Amino acid sequence: FCAERCKAAALYTTNKVKGAPIYVTKKHLEDGCAQAVIVNSGNANTCNENGIEIAEQMCELTAEALDIDADDVLVGSTGVIGQPLSIKPIKARIPTLAKELSSKKSSEACEAIMTTDTRKKEIAVEFEIEGRKCHVGGISKGSGMIAPNMATMLGFITTDVAICHELLEKALRKVNSLTYSMVSVDGDTSTNDTLILMSSGLAKNPEITCEDKNYEKFENALYAVMMNLARETARDGEGATKMIGCAVIGAKNEVCAKTVAKSVICSSLVKAAMFGADANWGRVLCALGYSGADVDVSKVGVTFISSAGRITVCKDGAGVDFSEELAKKILLEHDITIEINLDDGTGSAVAWGCDLTYDYVKINGDYRT
């Protein structure tokens, strides 16, 4: 909640099956403004006959408790799909939530929106624009059903920077394309993915209305927040023991680099190999090969990197002699980078994911219970 009406922008799931809160939030954001967000976890409020009604009620009850307009309240839900959602427990607790609002309770809100997450995902940065202290902070949740084409399960970012709505939305879309949209845990795109950015302008900096050095500072701060939240989403993948980054360099262009990086990160066989610390570089080339990217396979090089060292396993599209013992040591670390050099240009990109473990199956085998 903000005492002032904020400029706001949002991105949503590309899944054709969408949670009721998305329809309500889209409607409430038609004027580009918002003042509060109400969220529940445990129930996605998706595919429910009265879902829209429940989501609207959540906004109305929140607005009443905060003495603001219901159209300025945005709503998000996450959890089980197709489960009826009762407004009764929500209605009973909203007055308490409003009463206990505090600028020091971000961590509690972050924890409250978790479902199968094992850790909180929150970060904030401070910087200056024209001598004024400015901030960007965010909380998000997401652990499974993560293959976003726009965002993670739920993400809420706030800033006190004064910026026009057009550039606020532009920054969100651009930074998202480099961060959340480059994350995959399991290849499943959620029905409820929602990413919201709200700007209060309370930093009192000269309003950013063009893509100048001040806009660049804001965009960089937004990137720092969203990149870290996106990486933590990958690190916290359901059942994961390792975070995997795929760094593609030497691509013909950025689109080509992104396509290859996402294909490798999404490969179940690559993910399983990383879980077993198996330097099976052939699976990396396989995923690269079916990505659809314009790649000259005869130029491709692959290197595995971690805090234990780095080892090149493929050069010019063919295997090279390497120490299996060293490769194993490198791949036993918790943070692993698969570096792919396409040797065909200056394009680059990074995607993030995690390994595929037995626990992922256990978690999703009895998710509803």
VOMARFI-219689 format. One record per residue (C-alpha): x, y, z; residue in one letter. Coordinates in pm, 1 decimal, padded with zeros to 6 digits, always signed. Layout:
<rs>
+----------+----------+----------+---+
|       c1 |       c2 |       c3 | r |
+----------+----------+----------+---+
|        X |        Y |        Z | A |
...
+----------+----------+----------+---+
</rs>
This chain:
<rs>
+----------+----------+----------+---+
|       c1 |       c2 |       c3 | r |
+----------+----------+----------+---+
| +00000.0 | +00000.0 | +00000.0 | F |
| +00114.8 | +00352.1 | -00075.1 | C |
| -00027.3 | +00669.9 | +00074.8 | A |
| -00008.8 | +00822.6 | -00274.2 | E |
| -00161.8 | +00695.6 | -00597.8 | R |
| +00117.9 | +00535.9 | -00799.1 | C |
| +00189.6 | +00502.6 | -01166.5 | K |
| +00179.6 | +00128.8 | -01230.3 | A |
| +00256.7 | -00123.3 | -01502.7 | A |
| +00219.2 | -00499.9 | -01514.8 | A |
| +00296.1 | -00807.9 | -01721.8 | L |
| +00099.4 | -01131.1 | -01715.7 | Y |
| +00113.3 | -01497.7 | -01810.9 | T |
| +00092.5 | -01592.5 | -02177.4 | T |
| -00109.9 | -01902.5 | -02081.7 | N |
| -00459.0 | -01895.6 | -02237.6 | K |
| -00595.6 | -02030.2 | -01908.9 | V |
| -00566.6 | -01732.3 | -01674.6 | K |
| -00646.8 | -01684.0 | -01308.2 | G |
| -00939.7 | -01455.5 | -01224.6 | A |
| -00710.2 | -01202.9 | -01049.0 | P |
| -00536.4 | -01129.6 | -01380.4 | I |
| -00859.9 | -01016.1 | -01544.6 | Y |
| -00941.3 | -00793.7 | -01248.0 | V |
| -00591.2 | -00646.8 | -01222.5 | T |
| -00585.1 | -00573.1 | -01597.2 | K |
| -00917.0 | -00392.4 | -01567.4 | K |
| -00804.8 | -00190.2 | -01265.3 | H |
| -00482.4 | -00090.0 | -01442.6 | L |
| -00652.4 | +00052.2 | -01751.0 | E |
| -00581.7 | +00403.9 | -01623.1 | D |
| -00217.6 | +00318.6 | -01543.4 | G |
| -00255.9 | +00385.7 | -01171.0 | C |
| -00276.5 | +00180.2 | -00851.6 | A |
| -00239.3 | +00229.6 | -00478.6 | Q |
| -00247.0 | -00117.0 | -00318.8 | A |
| -00203.3 | -00487.5 | -00387.7 | V |
| -00380.4 | -00772.8 | -00205.9 | I |
| -00244.2 | -01125.5 | -00245.9 | V |
| -00332.8 | -01474.6 | -00125.9 | N |
| -00137.1 | -01798.8 | -00153.5 | S |
| -00255.5 | -02160.3 | -00140.3 | G |
| -00538.2 | -02110.8 | -00388.7 | N |
| -00488.2 | -01978.1 | -00743.3 | A |
| -00851.4 | -01867.2 | -00789.4 | N |
| -00832.2 | -02011.2 | -01140.6 | T |
| -01108.4 | -02194.4 | -01332.3 | C |
| -01361.7 | -02101.9 | -01063.7 | N |
| -01718.4 | -02013.3 | -01162.3 | E |
| -01722.7 | -01715.6 | -00924.8 | N |
| -01351.3 | -01633.2 | -00953.1 | G |
| -01395.0 | -01280.5 | -01090.1 | I |
| -01647.3 | -01201.2 | -00817.8 | E |
| -01409.2 | -01323.2 | -00546.0 | I |
| -01117.0 | -01123.6 | -00689.2 | A |
| -01330.6 | -00808.6 | -00711.5 | E |
| -01447.3 | -00861.3 | -00353.2 | Q |
| -01087.5 | -00888.5 | -00237.5 | M |
| -01020.1 | -00549.4 | -00396.0 | C |
| -01336.8 | -00391.5 | -00254.7 | E |
| -01267.7 | -00514.2 | +00098.7 | L |
| -00907.8 | -00391.6 | +00077.5 | T |
| -01018.9 | -00053.0 | -00052.9 | A |
| -01271.6 | -00019.8 | +00227.8 | E |
| -01008.9 | -00101.0 | +00491.4 | A |
| -00761.0 | +00148.9 | +00342.8 | L |
| -01019.6 | +00415.2 | +00249.8 | D |
| -00919.5 | +00422.0 | -00117.2 | I |
| -01090.2 | +00351.9 | -00450.6 | D |
| -01141.9 | -00019.7 | -00527.1 | A |
| -01023.2 | +00039.7 | -00885.2 | D |
| -00684.0 | +00135.4 | -00739.4 | D |
| -00640.1 | -00207.8 | -00579.2 | V |
| -00462.9 | -00485.4 | -00770.1 | L |
| -00500.7 | -00852.4 | -00679.2 | V |
| -00287.0 | -01164.8 | -00712.3 | G |
| -00338.3 | -01530.7 | -00621.1 | S |
| -00118.0 | -01839.4 | -00630.9 | T |
| -00167.1 | -02203.5 | -00538.0 | G |
| -00385.0 | -02494.2 | -00644.5 | V |
| -00579.9 | -02451.0 | -00971.0 | I |
| -00951.0 | -02533.1 | -00985.8 | G |
| -01007.8 | -02524.5 | -00609.8 | Q |
| -01307.2 | -02317.0 | -00488.7 | P |
| -01199.3 | -02008.6 | -00293.0 | L |
| -01407.2 | -01875.5 | -00006.1 | S |
| -01404.5 | -01502.2 | +00063.1 | I |
| -01488.0 | -01558.2 | +00432.7 | K |
| -01135.8 | -01604.0 | +00580.2 | P |
| -01006.2 | -01323.7 | +00357.3 | I |
| -01284.3 | -01088.8 | +00460.4 | K |
| -01220.0 | -01167.8 | +00825.6 | A |
| -00849.0 | -01084.4 | +00806.4 | R |
| -00823.0 | -00785.8 | +00571.1 | I |
| -00896.1 | -00530.9 | +00850.3 | P |
| -00607.9 | -00681.1 | +01052.3 | T |
| -00376.7 | -00670.5 | +00750.8 | L |
| -00461.2 | -00304.1 | +00692.0 | A |
| -00411.5 | -00216.4 | +01057.6 | K |
| -00071.9 | -00386.8 | +01073.1 | E |
| +00072.2 | -00231.0 | +00757.2 | L |
| +00432.7 | -00126.0 | +00808.4 | S |
| +00729.5 | -00027.0 | +00594.3 | S |
| +00932.6 | -00278.9 | +00795.6 | K |
| +00720.9 | -00585.9 | +00712.1 | K |
| +00831.6 | -00659.4 | +00355.9 | S |
| +00991.1 | -00987.3 | +00466.7 | S |
| +00666.8 | -01102.0 | +00628.4 | E |
| +00473.1 | -01029.3 | +00309.5 | A |
| +00741.6 | -01208.2 | +00109.4 | C |
| +00708.6 | -01516.8 | +00327.1 | E |
| +00328.6 | -01505.8 | +00318.8 | A |
| +00308.4 | -01539.0 | -00060.7 | I |
| +00526.0 | -01852.6 | -00072.1 | M |
| +00381.6 | -02190.1 | -00175.0 | T |
| +00639.5 | -02459.6 | -00249.1 | T |
| +00920.3 | -02201.7 | -00222.1 | D |
| +01187.3 | -02292.0 | +00030.2 | T |
| +01332.5 | -01943.4 | +00066.2 | R |
| +01217.3 | -01583.2 | +00051.1 | K |
| +01304.3 | -01377.7 | -00255.3 | K |
| +01348.2 | -01009.5 | -00175.7 | E |
| +01595.8 | -00734.8 | -00252.4 | I |
| +01619.2 | -00355.3 | -00259.5 | A |
| +01873.6 | -00108.5 | -00396.0 | V |
| +01943.5 | +00257.6 | -00322.9 | E |
| +02088.7 | +00508.1 | -00569.6 | F |
| +02080.3 | +00880.0 | -00651.4 | E |
| +01914.6 | +01082.0 | -00925.1 | I |
| +01999.0 | +01451.9 | -00936.7 | E |
| +02107.4 | +01444.0 | -00572.1 | G |
| +01786.8 | +01273.6 | -00452.0 | R |
| +01801.8 | +00931.4 | -00283.1 | K |
| +01596.6 | +00679.8 | -00477.6 | C |
| +01500.4 | +00318.8 | -00421.8 | H |
| +01377.4 | +00011.3 | -00607.8 | V |
| +01269.2 | -00293.3 | -00407.4 | G |
| +01093.5 | -00616.0 | -00485.1 | G |
| +00953.0 | -00939.5 | -00348.8 | I |
| +00854.5 | -01241.2 | -00554.8 | S |
| +00757.1 | -01603.8 | -00525.6 | K |
| +00796.7 | -01892.9 | -00762.4 | G |
| +00947.1 | -02237.6 | -00740.6 | S |
| +00752.1 | -02463.6 | -00975.8 | G |
| +00550.0 | -02404.0 | -01294.3 | M |
| +00824.0 | -02167.1 | -01401.3 | I |
| +00875.9 | -02118.6 | -01773.7 | A |
| +00762.4 | -01759.7 | -01803.1 | P |
| +00747.4 | -01570.6 | -02127.9 | N |
| +00696.6 | -01255.0 | -01926.1 | M |
| +00739.4 | -01302.2 | -01553.7 | A |
| +00752.0 | -01542.1 | -01263.6 | T |
| +00457.8 | -01670.8 | -01062.5 | M |
| +00410.4 | -01349.1 | -00862.3 | L |
| +00640.2 | -01047.7 | -00842.1 | G |
| +00582.3 | -00706.7 | -00685.8 | F |
| +00830.2 | -00424.1 | -00736.5 | I |
| +00803.2 | -00074.2 | -00594.0 | T |
| +01002.1 | +00243.2 | -00647.2 | T |
| +00988.3 | +00600.9 | -00522.0 | D |
| +01138.8 | +00731.8 | -00847.7 | V |
| +00935.2 | +00992.5 | -01033.0 | A |
| +00903.3 | +00863.7 | -01390.0 | I |
| +00639.3 | +00897.0 | -01661.8 | C |
| +00413.7 | +00597.7 | -01719.6 | H |
| +00537.9 | +00533.4 | -02074.1 | E |
| +00899.1 | +00489.7 | -01959.7 | L |
| +00796.1 | +00294.7 | -01649.3 | L |
| +00625.3 | +00038.8 | -01870.2 | E |
| +00907.9 | +00039.7 | -02124.5 | K |
| +01169.0 | -00027.0 | -01854.4 | A |
| +00960.9 | -00311.4 | -01710.8 | L |
| +00924.1 | -00482.7 | -02048.9 | R |
| +01289.6 | -00443.4 | -02143.0 | K |
| +01433.6 | -00557.8 | -01810.2 | V |
| +01185.2 | -00843.8 | -01788.9 | N |
| +01302.1 | -00972.5 | -02128.5 | S |
| +01654.1 | -00999.7 | -01983.6 | L |
| +01561.4 | -01146.6 | -01644.9 | T |
| +01236.2 | -01324.8 | -01559.7 | Y |
| +01178.4 | -01422.8 | -01922.1 | S |
| +01515.1 | -01598.9 | -01917.9 | M |
| +01421.4 | -01834.5 | -01632.2 | V |
| +01285.4 | -02188.0 | -01651.8 | S |
| +01246.4 | -02446.5 | -01377.2 | V |
| +01026.2 | -02708.5 | -01538.2 | D |
| +00893.3 | -02581.3 | -01870.2 | G |
| +00542.5 | -02519.2 | -01734.6 | D |
| +00395.3 | -02169.7 | -01769.3 | T |
| +00163.5 | -02083.6 | -01481.2 | S |
| -00192.6 | -01959.9 | -01518.1 | T |
| -00135.3 | -01680.5 | -01266.0 | N |
| +00200.4 | -01521.6 | -01355.3 | D |
| +00181.2 | -01155.1 | -01261.6 | T |
| +00458.3 | -00897.6 | -01237.0 | L |
| +00363.3 | -00552.7 | -01106.0 | I |
| +00576.9 | -00237.7 | -01088.6 | L |
| +00450.2 | +00065.6 | -00893.5 | M |
| +00610.4 | +00410.9 | -00883.2 | S |
| +00514.9 | +00663.3 | -00613.3 | S |
| +00740.0 | +00951.9 | -00716.5 | G |
| +00804.5 | +01024.9 | -00347.9 | L |
| +01181.4 | +01054.6 | -00405.6 | A |
| +01096.0 | +01396.5 | -00554.3 | K |
| +01359.5 | +01365.5 | -00827.7 | N |
| +01296.1 | +01560.7 | -01149.4 | P |
| +01048.6 | +01336.9 | -01333.4 | E |
| +01212.4 | +01110.1 | -01588.6 | I |
| +01041.1 | +01181.0 | -01921.3 | T |
| +01308.9 | +01080.4 | -02173.0 | C |
| +01570.9 | +00809.8 | -02209.6 | E |
| +01855.1 | +01013.0 | -02062.9 | D |
| +02122.2 | +00929.5 | -01801.7 | K |
| +01858.7 | +00938.4 | -01524.6 | N |
| +01646.3 | +00683.8 | -01708.1 | Y |
| +01956.2 | +00469.0 | -01749.3 | E |
| +02019.3 | +00481.2 | -01372.7 | K |
| +01661.2 | +00374.0 | -01305.3 | F |
| +01676.2 | +00094.8 | -01561.5 | E |
| +02003.7 | -00034.1 | -01414.4 | N |
| +01854.5 | -00034.7 | -01063.1 | A |
| +01546.3 | -00217.8 | -01188.4 | L |
| +01772.5 | -00471.9 | -01360.2 | Y |
| +01970.3 | -00529.2 | -01039.5 | A |
| +01647.6 | -00608.0 | -00851.2 | V |
| +01480.2 | -00821.0 | -01117.2 | M |
| +01794.8 | -01011.5 | -01214.6 | M |
| +01857.9 | -01114.5 | -00855.2 | N |
| +01494.9 | -01214.0 | -00798.5 | L |
| +01497.7 | -01413.6 | -01123.6 | A |
| +01819.0 | -01595.1 | -01028.7 | R |
| +01675.6 | -01680.1 | -00686.9 | E |
| +01368.0 | -01823.6 | -00857.3 | T |
| +01593.0 | -02057.4 | -01055.6 | A |
| +01798.4 | -02143.0 | -00746.9 | R |
| +01480.2 | -02230.6 | -00556.4 | D |
| +01334.0 | -02454.3 | -00826.4 | G |
| +01124.1 | -02733.9 | -00679.9 | E |
| +01353.8 | -03008.5 | -00554.2 | G |
| +01661.3 | -02831.9 | -00697.1 | A |
| +02011.2 | -02885.2 | -00559.5 | T |
| +02191.9 | -02665.1 | -00812.9 | K |
| +02139.8 | -02339.4 | -00996.9 | M |
| +02243.3 | -02355.9 | -01362.0 | I |
| +02327.2 | -02056.6 | -01575.7 | G |
| +02366.2 | -02084.3 | -01951.8 | C |
| +02580.8 | -01802.6 | -02090.1 | A |
| +02581.9 | -01779.2 | -02469.4 | V |
| +02842.8 | -01562.2 | -02641.2 | I |
| +02946.5 | -01509.6 | -03001.7 | G |
| +02593.0 | -01538.4 | -03139.5 | A |
| +02480.3 | -01368.9 | -03461.6 | K |
| +02249.5 | -01148.4 | -03254.3 | N |
| +02080.3 | -01127.9 | -02914.8 | E |
| +01767.8 | -01314.4 | -03029.9 | V |
| +01980.6 | -01608.8 | -03141.8 | C |
| +02171.3 | -01607.4 | -02810.7 | A |
| +01848.9 | -01598.4 | -02606.5 | K |
| +01696.1 | -01882.5 | -02807.5 | T |
| +01996.2 | -02108.5 | -02751.2 | V |
| +02030.3 | -02022.3 | -02380.4 | A |
| +01663.5 | -02091.1 | -02306.5 | K |
| +01665.5 | -02417.2 | -02504.2 | S |
| +01960.6 | -02553.4 | -02306.7 | V |
| +01819.4 | -02442.4 | -01970.5 | I |
| +01482.7 | -02601.8 | -02051.6 | C |
| +01628.8 | -02939.1 | -02154.3 | S |
| +01527.5 | -03213.4 | -01910.1 | S |
| +01828.0 | -03420.0 | -02018.9 | L |
| +02072.7 | -03135.1 | -01952.8 | V |
| +01906.6 | -03069.4 | -01616.1 | K |
| +01930.1 | -03438.7 | -01522.4 | A |
| +02296.7 | -03450.8 | -01626.1 | A |
| +02371.3 | -03151.2 | -01403.4 | M |
| +02198.4 | -03326.7 | -01111.6 | F |
| +02426.5 | -03626.6 | -01163.3 | G |
| +02736.2 | -03408.1 | -01216.6 | A |
| +02776.9 | -03579.2 | -01552.1 | D |
| +02972.9 | -03376.5 | -01811.7 | A |
| +02746.6 | -03501.1 | -02090.4 | N |
| +02810.2 | -03210.0 | -02327.2 | W |
| +02632.6 | -03391.5 | -02610.5 | G |
| +02303.4 | -03308.1 | -02443.2 | R |
| +02394.7 | -02939.0 | -02454.9 | V |
| +02457.4 | -02956.4 | -02829.2 | L |
| +02138.9 | -03155.3 | -02875.3 | C |
| +01931.9 | -02882.5 | -02705.7 | A |
| +02114.0 | -02617.0 | -02906.3 | L |
| +02043.0 | -02807.9 | -03225.2 | G |
| +01664.6 | -02823.1 | -03183.6 | Y |
| +01633.9 | -02466.5 | -03053.2 | S |
| +01558.2 | -02330.4 | -03398.9 | G |
| +01836.8 | -02072.3 | -03371.1 | A |
| +02055.0 | -01991.8 | -03672.2 | D |
| +02376.5 | -02161.8 | -03558.0 | V |
| +02681.7 | -02303.3 | -03735.2 | D |
| +02733.4 | -02620.1 | -03529.9 | V |
| +03086.8 | -02666.0 | -03662.9 | S |
| +03193.6 | -02353.4 | -03467.8 | K |
| +03036.4 | -02431.9 | -03129.3 | V |
| +03240.1 | -02458.0 | -02811.0 | G |
| +03115.2 | -02565.3 | -02464.8 | V |
| +03279.6 | -02500.4 | -02127.6 | T |
| +03156.2 | -02598.4 | -01781.5 | F |
| +03236.5 | -02346.3 | -01506.4 | I |
| +03195.0 | -02334.0 | -01127.6 | S |
| +03388.4 | -02219.2 | -00821.6 | S |
| +03590.1 | -02542.1 | -00858.1 | A |
| +03728.6 | -02432.0 | -01194.5 | G |
| +03646.1 | -02445.1 | -01564.1 | R |
| +03683.3 | -02713.4 | -01826.9 | I |
| +03629.3 | -02706.0 | -02203.4 | T |
| +03452.8 | -03018.9 | -02324.5 | V |
| +03366.0 | -02928.4 | -02682.9 | C |
| +03538.0 | -02716.4 | -02949.3 | K |
| +03440.7 | -02653.0 | -03311.3 | D |
| +03135.6 | -02875.3 | -03265.7 | G |
| +03333.6 | -03180.8 | -03157.1 | A |
| +03451.5 | -03333.6 | -02831.8 | G |
| +03797.6 | -03267.6 | -02692.8 | V |
| +04003.1 | -03465.4 | -02443.4 | D |
| +03923.5 | -03356.0 | -02087.9 | F |
| +03957.6 | -03487.0 | -01734.1 | S |
| +03634.4 | -03656.0 | -01627.6 | E |
| +03756.5 | -03625.9 | -01268.4 | E |
| +03794.5 | -03246.8 | -01290.2 | L |
| +03465.1 | -03214.7 | -01477.0 | A |
| +03288.7 | -03408.0 | -01199.6 | K |
| +03444.8 | -03183.7 | -00936.1 | K |
| +03328.3 | -02872.5 | -01121.6 | I |
| +02973.0 | -03003.3 | -01166.6 | L |
| +02935.2 | -03107.3 | -00801.4 | L |
| +02919.7 | -02738.6 | -00700.5 | E |
| +02584.8 | -02569.8 | -00628.9 | H |
| +02625.3 | -02291.2 | -00889.0 | D |
| +02718.8 | -02404.2 | -01241.1 | I |
| +02758.4 | -02208.9 | -01563.5 | T |
| +02737.1 | -02370.1 | -01905.2 | I |
| +02923.1 | -02135.8 | -02138.2 | E |
| +02847.2 | -02174.6 | -02508.0 | I |
| +03058.5 | -01990.4 | -02764.0 | N |
| +02891.0 | -01983.8 | -03104.6 | L |
| +03189.0 | -01797.3 | -03257.7 | D |
| +02962.0 | -01629.7 | -03511.7 | D |
| +02902.6 | -01271.0 | -03398.0 | G |
| +02870.3 | -01041.2 | -03096.2 | T |
| +02529.3 | -01142.2 | -02959.5 | G |
| +02507.6 | -01269.3 | -02602.8 | S |
| +02249.7 | -01373.6 | -02344.1 | A |
| +02215.4 | -01554.2 | -02012.6 | V |
| +01936.8 | -01787.2 | -01899.3 | A |
| +01891.1 | -01943.0 | -01556.2 | W |
| +01747.3 | -02274.0 | -01443.9 | G |
| +01812.3 | -02562.9 | -01208.3 | C |
| +01878.9 | -02935.4 | -01204.6 | D |
| +01604.7 | -03198.3 | -01228.5 | L |
| +01591.3 | -03417.3 | -00919.0 | T |
| +01391.0 | -03699.7 | -00762.9 | Y |
| +01239.5 | -03448.3 | -00522.9 | D |
| +01077.9 | -03252.4 | -00807.3 | Y |
| +00866.9 | -03557.9 | -00886.1 | V |
| +00786.8 | -03613.0 | -00517.3 | K |
| +00672.7 | -03252.2 | -00469.4 | I |
| +00447.6 | -03253.0 | -00775.5 | N |
| +00327.3 | -03610.7 | -00733.5 | G |
| +00119.6 | -03505.3 | -00433.7 | D |
| +00101.1 | -03125.9 | -00475.5 | Y |
| -00265.6 | -03099.8 | -00376.5 | R |
| -00220.3 | -03304.8 | -00057.1 | T |
+----------+----------+----------+---+
</rs>
